[in-house]
Amino acid sequence: MRCVRKSLPLSDDNADNYEVTVVEPFVTAIARAAAEDFPCALTAELTRLSASGAFADAALFPAPCADHYTRRLLWQDPASAVMVIGFTWAAGQTTPLHDHAGFWGAEVVVSGTMEETVYELNDRGDGRYRFARGPTHTSPKGAIGVIAPPREYHVFGNPGSDVAHTLHVYGGDLVRCQFFNPDAGDWWLAQTVDLAYDD
């Protein structure tokens, strides 16, 4: 990964202690927008950056892998823990049903087409969760999606025949989450999973 370590103040107040690993200058704009307002300012900024080609550099994304989608940590704010991650999805790869550990999130489709199915949590107890399946949406290149608690449960993946890339922004240190495995009826069993990066 081509990274430059340098001081990148976002305001005069934190100019002395704010330092980030920069892959591309767009992280400054994302950080400002996330601090200003979620989701309105952030989604507007992601839309602007996507249209300008700011996410077009292939170095932002890891290589695809045959048996799982891949993730590359691009940047994390040392103060707020807001993070930016590049994802690569081979054809047909998808997540299980999962949560986001109580953090908000936003993603932009950089290439390819993605598909999302949302779920609403109706009940829980003894490690079991009851969900109602919601609609499935197809998102083309440039589309922006948003997740925010309590509506943080979804399945997300690449339904196409080509590799797809997405860029995600999360509102905290998302190092683990819960995957959900089908149980009886509309009940699911939770499994806590530590999240890893591929490079």
N, C-alpha and C positions, 0 to 999 in steps of 0.2 A: 504494500500500500504506500502510495506516495504521500507522505505527511510532512508538514512543516510545523515545528514547535516554536511558537512565538507568542508574545503578549498581544491580546486582542481585546482591549477595553470596550465594553458596551456603554459605559457612561463615565463621567468624571469621578463619580463616587467609588467605582470599583476598578479604576484604571491601574491601581498599584498591585492588586492581588488577583486579577482575572486573567487566567491563562487557559487556552484550549488547544487541542490538536486540530489543525485545519487541514482538511482535504480539499475543500473548495470554499471560496468566500461566502457562499450562500448561507453558511451556518450563522453568520452574524444576523442576517435578515430573519432567519427562522427563530433565533433566540429572542430578538426584539419582539417579534409578533407573538410568540408564545407567552412572553412576560406581559404584553399589553392586553391581550384578550384571546381566550379560547372559547368557542372555536372560530369566531368571526374573523379576527385579524389574521390568525394562523392560516385558515383555509384560503383567505384572499391572497396571502403571501405565497403559499404553495402553488396556487393557480398561476400567479404572475411568474414565479420562478420556473415552473414547468413550461409555460408558453415561451419563455425566453431561451429555453434550451439549457438551463443551469444544471440539469441532472443528466445530461447526455454523455458525460465522460464514463467510459466503460470501467475505469479504475474505481468507481464508487461501489461496484458490485462484485461479489465473489463469483468464482466459476460455478456452473451448475454441477450438481451431483446426482447420480442416478437414483439413489435411494432416499433422498430427503432434500427439501428446499434448504438453501444456504443463506447465512446471515453474516454481514460485516458491520461492526461498530465503526461509524464514521466520526462521531463526536459526542461528547457528553459534557454538560455544564457542571463544573465542580461545585457550584453553589446550589442550584435548584435540582440537579441531577436529570434535567431534561436531556433526552438522548435522541440521536438520529442514526438510523440503521438502514443499510442497503440490503435488500432481499433479492435472491435469484430463484426463479421457479422453473424447473424443467416441465415439459408437457405433462399435464395431468396431476401434478403435485398439489396437495392441499393440506391444510392444517386439520387436526381434529377439532371438535367443539372445544373451545377454551375461553378462559377469562383473561383479564389484563391486570390482575392483582390490585384492583381498585384505582388504577391510573387511567387518565384519558389518553387517547391516541388519535393520530391522523395519518392517513397514507395517501400517496399519489401514485397512480399507475404510470410508470415511465416508459414501458414498452410492453406490447402484447395486450391481452385482455384478461381481466380477473373476474372472479365470481364470488359473491358473498351471500351467505344465508345467515340471517339473524335469528337469535333465540331469546325468548323472554323467560326469566326465572320466576316461577310461580310458587315454589315451596322448597324447603330444604330441611334436613335433619339426619343425624347419624351418618354423615358423609355421603348422603344421597341428595340429589338435586332433581327437582321436577321442572322441566322446560316445556314451553309451547314453541313449536317451530314457526318462525315468521316467513316473510317473503324472501325470495332469492333475487339478487340484483346482479346484472352484468355490467362491468365497469371497463370502458375502453381507455386507451392511452389518454392521459391528461385528467382523468376522473379523480376526484378527491373523496375519500371516505372518512368518517369520524366515528369514534367509539368514546362513550363517556358513561361512567357509573350512574345509575344502576344498570344501564343498557350497555353492558360491556362483553356480551357473550355472542360469539359468532364462529362460523366456519368460513375460511378464506382460502382461495386457491386458484390455480391456473387451469381452466377447462380447455385451453387451446392445444394445438399441435406444435407450437413453437415455444421457445424459452421466453419468459416474461420477467420484467424487473419492476420492483416497487420500492419506494423510499418511505420510511415510517418515522414519525416523530412521537415520542412517548413522554408523558408528563412526570416521569420519575425513574428511579433505578429499577427497571423491570428485569430482574435477574431470575425470577421464577414466577410461574403461574400455575393454574390448574387446567389439566386436560380432563375431559369428561368421556367416560365409556358407557355405552348403552347398558341399562339394566332392564328390569321388567317394566312393561308399559311405557309410559313417558318419563320414567325415572332414569337417572344417570348416576354413575359412581365417579367421585372426584379422585384424581391422582395428581399430587404436587410434583412438578417437573422443574428441574434446574435448567435454565436456558443457556446455550453455549453459542460461540461464534466459530465460524469455519476458517477464518484467517485473521 
